[in-house]
Amino acid sequence: MSSVYQVNKGVSKPIVFRGLKAQYIAYLAVGLVALLIAFAVLYICGLGLWLILPLVLGTGTGLFVGVFKLSARFGEHGLMKFWAGRALPGHLVVSSRQVFVGLKGGRDGV
């Protein structure tokens, strides 16, 4: 008796939710939780609801727009590559020949 199994063809594909790719879903979720906590803290502190609501809604709108722009601009791994590239030095400065004196090999490449 043989069995028929369905093959999951999306195993190595990144998670995509309404245009957000991979880690940007987590960035949006963390931002929304932070906004919820900020709303609760401001409300408990006694600020007026008419002041808190526009502040949180405006910040939430900015969060959505910003995360969607990052997702569209950089893609799945592009933001990490962007930050890694910025961490590299532009050039190296060697002020002494001593670094190169002890290298293996000579003039003929041996």
HUQUI-V625395 format. One line per field, one symbol per residue. ss: DSSP state (H for helix, E for strand, L for the rest). A space follows every 50 residues. Layout:
ss->???
This chain:
ss->LLLLLLLLLLLLLLLEELLEELHHHHHHHHHHHHHHHHHHHHHHHLLLHH HHHHHHHHHHHHHHHHHHHHHHHHLLLHHHHHHHHHHLLLLLLLLLLHHH HLLLLLLLLL
